[in-house]
Structure formats: C-alpha cells, structure tokens
Amino acid sequence: MNFRPGSRDEPEVNLIPFIDILLVVLIFLMLTTTYSKFTELQVNLPVADAQAQREYPKEVIVTISSDGRYAINRQAVDGGDVAQLTRSLLQAARDQRDIVVIISADAAATHQSVVNVMDAARRAGLVQITFATQQSGDGRQRR
C-alpha cells in the first residue's frame, strides 16, 4: 500500500473560452439590436439664429400650414399636389426665372409638404429657394 502524501494540484478554471463566448454573444447583440433613440427625439426645426431679414425684389412666398394647406403670396392654393403647386408658382412668377422662392412652413408641417413645394419649384424652373425661420426668443421672422 502506498500511503504517501501526494501533492494535490488545485483544478484551474480556464477563462479564455468563456471570454471568447461572451465576446461573440456581445457582437451578435450589437449587430442585431435596433436603436429606437431616434424616435424619442423632440425636434423643433424652424427656430434659427439668422442674420437680419433681407428683402428680395423678386420673391414668391409659399406658406405651408401645419395641416398641409398651401398659400402662395397669401392666396390659398386649391389642392396640394405637385402639379397644382407648379401651376400656381408659374402664375406667381409671371415667367421670370430669377425669382427667389421663400418657403415659410409651420413647425408642425410635414416634411412631405416642404418637399412638394421644393419639387414644384424645380419643375417650374425656380432654383433659388430659401426658408423663413424665427429667431429663438423674439418671434420675428427671418430669412
């Protein structure tokens, strides 16, 4: 019988495979996670710090309300499609192509409404477009 006291080695836990698996899981989660932070943003776009208002000698002001109605030079436009906006812009421009189109959109107006006006201006040949904003705090209109 062999009763010698032998040296007992403590079992060692190898952490390298465990770390490898955790890194693979972390990469998988990072690639498959959808980010919903963009839907939580509260954006108020039409407020800007701008220079003093400039007067354009040849301008057409297109107003867009929050519910998607349009007015060109303070006259309501029937219908909101791009073709009708193009015809109304051509009438307001009186066949002049160097006119500046000023888009004055409500803060709650949809982006599609603004894009419709920009598309109509392009179809009418009016390429100079600017946006009217309000300076934060004073409520005065800027361009």
C-alpha positions as CSV (number, residue, x, y, z in Angstrom):
1,M,0.0,0.0,0.0
2,N,1.2,3.3,-0.9
3,F,0.2,5.9,1.6
4,R,2.5,8.7,0.5
5,P,1.1,12.1,0.8
6,G,1.0,13.3,-2.8
7,S,0.8,16.9,-3.9
8,R,-2.7,17.7,-4.9
9,D,-2.9,20.3,-7.6
10,E,-5.9,22.5,-7.4
11,P,-8.1,22.4,-10.5
12,E,-7.7,25.5,-12.5
13,V,-10.6,27.2,-14.3
14,N,-9.7,28.3,-17.8
15,L,-11.4,31.6,-18.5
16,I,-10.3,32.1,-22.1
17,P,-13.0,30.1,-23.8
18,F,-15.6,31.8,-21.5
19,I,-14.4,35.3,-22.6
20,D,-14.4,34.2,-26.3
21,I,-18.0,33.1,-26.0
22,L,-19.0,36.3,-24.2
23,L,-17.4,38.4,-26.9
24,V,-19.2,36.5,-29.7
25,V,-22.6,37.0,-27.8
26,L,-21.8,40.7,-27.4
27,I,-21.0,41.2,-31.0
28,F,-24.2,39.3,-32.0
29,L,-26.3,41.5,-29.8
30,M,-24.7,44.7,-31.1
31,L,-25.4,43.7,-34.7
32,T,-29.0,42.7,-34.1
33,T,-30.2,45.4,-31.8
34,T,-32.4,48.1,-33.2
35,Y,-31.9,51.5,-32.0
36,S,-35.1,53.4,-31.0
37,K,-33.4,56.5,-29.7
38,F,-34.3,58.4,-32.9
39,T,-38.0,58.1,-32.2
40,E,-37.5,59.7,-28.7
41,L,-36.1,62.9,-30.0
42,Q,-38.2,66.0,-29.8
43,V,-37.2,68.3,-32.7
44,N,-38.4,71.8,-33.4
45,L,-36.7,72.7,-36.7
46,P,-37.9,76.1,-37.7
47,V,-36.1,78.1,-35.0
48,A,-32.7,79.5,-36.1
49,D,-30.3,82.3,-35.3
50,A,-30.1,84.1,-38.6
51,Q,-28.9,87.4,-40.0
52,A,-31.3,90.3,-40.4
53,Q,-34.1,89.8,-42.8
54,R,-33.3,90.6,-46.4
55,E,-35.8,91.9,-48.9
56,Y,-35.7,90.2,-52.2
57,P,-37.0,92.4,-55.1
58,K,-38.4,89.3,-56.9
59,E,-39.8,86.8,-54.4
60,V,-42.6,84.3,-54.1
61,I,-43.6,83.4,-50.6
62,V,-45.1,79.9,-50.2
63,T,-46.7,79.3,-46.8
64,I,-47.4,75.8,-45.5
65,S,-49.8,75.3,-42.6
66,S,-49.5,72.6,-40.0
67,D,-52.3,70.6,-41.6
68,G,-50.7,70.7,-45.1
69,R,-52.6,73.6,-46.7
70,Y,-50.6,75.9,-49.1
71,A,-50.7,79.6,-49.9
72,I,-48.6,81.4,-52.5
73,N,-48.2,85.1,-51.9
74,R,-51.1,85.0,-49.3
75,Q,-53.5,83.4,-51.8
76,A,-54.7,79.9,-50.9
77,V,-53.9,77.1,-53.4
78,D,-56.6,74.6,-54.2
79,G,-55.2,71.1,-53.9
80,G,-51.9,70.1,-52.5
81,D,-50.4,68.0,-55.3
82,V,-47.2,69.0,-57.0
83,A,-48.8,69.7,-60.4
84,Q,-51.2,72.3,-58.9
85,L,-48.3,73.9,-56.9
86,T,-46.2,74.1,-60.1
87,R,-49.0,75.9,-62.0
88,S,-49.5,78.3,-59.1
89,L,-45.8,79.0,-58.8
90,L,-45.6,79.7,-62.5
91,Q,-48.5,82.1,-62.3
92,A,-46.9,83.9,-59.3
93,A,-43.5,84.1,-61.0
94,R,-45.0,85.5,-64.2
95,D,-42.5,83.7,-66.4
96,Q,-39.5,85.1,-64.6
97,R,-36.8,82.5,-63.6
98,D,-34.7,84.7,-61.3
99,I,-37.3,84.8,-58.6
100,V,-36.5,83.6,-55.0
101,V,-39.0,81.1,-53.6
102,I,-39.3,81.6,-49.8
103,I,-40.8,78.6,-48.0
104,S,-42.4,79.6,-44.7
105,A,-43.5,76.3,-43.2
106,D,-45.2,75.8,-39.8
107,A,-43.1,73.9,-37.2
108,A,-45.7,71.1,-37.3
109,A,-45.8,70.9,-41.1
110,T,-44.8,67.5,-42.6
111,H,-41.5,67.1,-44.4
112,Q,-43.5,65.9,-47.4
113,S,-45.3,69.2,-47.7
114,V,-42.0,71.0,-47.8
115,V,-40.6,68.5,-50.4
116,N,-43.7,69.0,-52.5
117,V,-43.0,72.8,-52.7
118,M,-39.4,72.2,-53.5
119,D,-40.3,69.7,-56.2
120,A,-42.9,72.1,-57.7
121,A,-40.3,75.0,-57.7
122,R,-37.8,72.8,-59.5
123,R,-40.5,71.8,-62.1
124,A,-41.3,75.5,-62.6
125,G,-37.7,76.3,-63.2
126,L,-37.3,78.3,-59.9
127,V,-34.0,77.2,-58.5
128,Q,-33.4,79.9,-55.8
129,I,-35.1,78.6,-52.6
130,T,-34.7,79.8,-49.1
131,F,-36.5,79.1,-45.8
132,A,-38.2,81.6,-43.4
133,T,-37.4,80.9,-39.8
134,Q,-37.9,82.6,-36.5
135,Q,-35.1,83.6,-34.3
136,S,-35.4,82.0,-30.9
137,G,-36.9,84.3,-28.3
138,D,-38.0,87.3,-30.2
139,G,-40.6,85.8,-32.6
140,R,-39.5,87.9,-35.5
141,Q,-39.4,86.3,-38.9
142,R,-36.0,85.7,-40.5
143,R,-34.9,84.5,-44.0
